[in-house]
Amino acid sequence: MKILIADDSRAMRQLIAHMLREAGFRGHQIVEAADGSQALAVAATEKPDVILSDWNMPALTGIEVLSRLRSEGAKTPFGFVTTEVSQEMRTRAQSEGAAFLIGKPFTPDDFRDALEAILD
């Protein structure tokens, strides 16, 4: 399976990839995007099986990326890994079709719980 990690912080992309391995999701191909525009482009060319995105990114926010993907008919499972987590954000993410929202700080268990059904 292919996982797209979209976050403007290279260190955070590496940490998320590490957490995925710690959660038991080894052997999956990881592709990365450094902002929202790049996330859309990578999603179009790489056809990931799941997308993990930060909410606040340059060019396009994560919620804008999700909204555009859904408006184009993409059904790829999409979740957020973000610092800010409010009920409003959870509600908006869910209404746009997000599968989950993981708040920072996070643990491997958070990824296991969110992705178990998607990546198995």
C-alpha positions as CSV (number, residue, x, y, z in Angstrom):
1,M,0.0,0.0,0.0
2,K,1.0,3.6,-0.6
3,I,0.7,6.3,2.0
4,L,0.9,10.0,1.3
5,I,2.1,12.2,4.2
6,A,1.5,15.9,3.6
7,D,3.0,18.3,6.1
8,D,5.1,21.5,5.6
9,S,7.5,20.3,8.2
10,R,10.0,17.7,7.0
11,A,10.7,16.6,10.6
12,M,7.0,16.0,11.1
13,R,6.7,13.9,7.9
14,Q,9.6,11.8,9.2
15,L,8.1,11.5,12.7
16,I,4.7,10.4,11.2
17,A,6.5,7.8,9.0
18,H,8.3,6.6,12.2
19,M,5.0,6.4,14.1
20,L,3.5,4.4,11.3
21,R,6.3,1.8,11.6
22,E,6.0,1.8,15.4
23,A,2.3,1.1,15.0
24,G,3.1,-2.0,13.0
25,F,2.5,-0.6,9.5
26,R,5.8,-1.7,8.0
27,G,6.5,-2.3,4.3
28,H,4.2,0.4,3.0
29,Q,5.5,2.8,0.4
30,I,5.6,6.4,1.8
31,V,5.3,9.4,-0.5
32,E,5.6,12.9,0.8
33,A,4.2,16.4,0.0
34,A,5.5,19.7,1.6
35,D,2.4,21.8,1.1
36,G,-1.2,21.5,-0.1
37,S,-0.6,22.1,-3.8
38,Q,2.1,19.4,-3.8
39,A,-0.3,17.1,-1.9
40,L,-2.9,17.4,-4.7
41,A,-0.2,16.8,-7.4
42,V,1.2,13.8,-5.6
43,A,-2.2,12.4,-5.0
44,A,-3.0,12.7,-8.7
45,T,0.3,11.1,-9.9
46,E,1.0,8.5,-7.1
47,K,-2.6,7.3,-6.4
48,P,-2.0,6.7,-2.7
49,D,-4.2,4.2,-0.7
50,V,-4.5,6.7,2.2
51,I,-3.6,10.3,2.8
52,L,-2.3,11.7,6.1
53,S,-2.3,15.5,6.1
54,D,-1.6,18.4,8.4
55,W,-4.4,20.9,8.6
56,N,-2.4,24.1,8.3
57,M,-0.1,24.1,5.3
58,P,1.1,26.7,2.8
59,A,-0.5,27.0,-0.7
60,L,-3.6,25.0,0.3
61,T,-4.7,23.9,3.8
62,G,-5.3,20.2,4.4
63,I,-9.1,20.8,4.5
64,E,-8.9,22.5,1.1
65,V,-7.0,19.5,-0.2
66,L,-9.6,17.2,1.1
67,S,-12.4,19.3,-0.3
68,R,-10.8,19.4,-3.8
69,L,-10.2,15.7,-3.8
70,R,-13.8,15.0,-2.9
71,S,-15.1,17.4,-5.4
72,E,-13.1,15.6,-8.1
73,G,-14.7,12.3,-6.9
74,A,-11.7,10.9,-5.1
75,K,-12.6,8.4,-2.4
76,T,-9.1,7.9,-1.0
77,P,-9.2,7.5,2.8
78,F,-8.0,10.9,4.2
79,G,-7.1,11.8,7.7
80,F,-5.6,14.7,9.6
81,V,-2.5,14.7,11.9
82,T,-2.5,18.2,13.3
83,T,-1.5,20.3,16.3
84,E,-4.8,22.2,16.7
85,V,-7.8,20.0,17.4
86,S,-11.2,21.6,18.2
87,Q,-14.7,20.3,18.0
88,E,-15.3,22.6,15.1
89,M,-12.3,21.1,13.2
90,R,-13.5,17.6,13.9
91,T,-17.0,18.4,12.7
92,R,-15.7,20.1,9.5
93,A,-13.2,17.3,8.8
94,Q,-16.0,14.7,9.2
95,S,-18.4,16.7,7.0
96,E,-15.8,16.9,4.2
97,G,-15.3,13.2,4.4
98,A,-12.2,12.7,6.6
99,A,-11.8,9.3,8.1
100,F,-10.0,10.5,11.3
101,L,-8.3,13.4,13.0
102,I,-5.3,12.7,15.1
103,G,-4.1,15.5,17.4
104,K,-0.4,16.1,18.3
105,P,1.1,14.9,20.5
106,F,0.3,11.4,19.2
107,T,1.4,7.9,19.9
108,P,1.7,4.8,17.7
109,D,-1.5,3.6,19.2
110,D,-3.3,6.6,17.8
111,F,-2.2,5.6,14.3
112,R,-3.0,2.0,14.9
113,D,-6.5,2.9,16.0
114,A,-7.1,5.2,13.1
115,L,-5.6,3.1,10.3
116,E,-6.1,-0.5,11.3
117,A,-9.2,-1.0,9.2
118,I,-7.8,1.1,6.3
119,L,-4.4,-0.5,6.0
120,D,-5.1,-4.1,6.8
